[in-house]
């Protein structure tokens, strides 16, 4: 075995040990999915922004810059962060109050419509699928 394989194997074992230890406190789905509803808004916003910034900056905007479109590299990160902050401040409040774990659940509960909930879920899947394609294609 080479050093790289051993390093990857050891890191996977460390992840399993830490996950097993941390997973003992997870009793319900809400504990896992939404941090037991104890995480502050700033922490949730930070994780969302970090997620979108990591994929967008390291893959999408890097490809724009490589193609010579430096303006996109300057504009898109700021627009993405602003959008997430405004979304968390204006729409996140209603989501948290409703105690819905997902946006689709929120729409289903708010309008008492299973069909609308399914449509919202389908729309989210299409949007995230498109986002995945854009990010991976550059």
Order of alpha helices (4+ residues) and beta strands (2+ residues): alpha-alpha-alpha-alpha-alpha-alpha-alpha-alpha
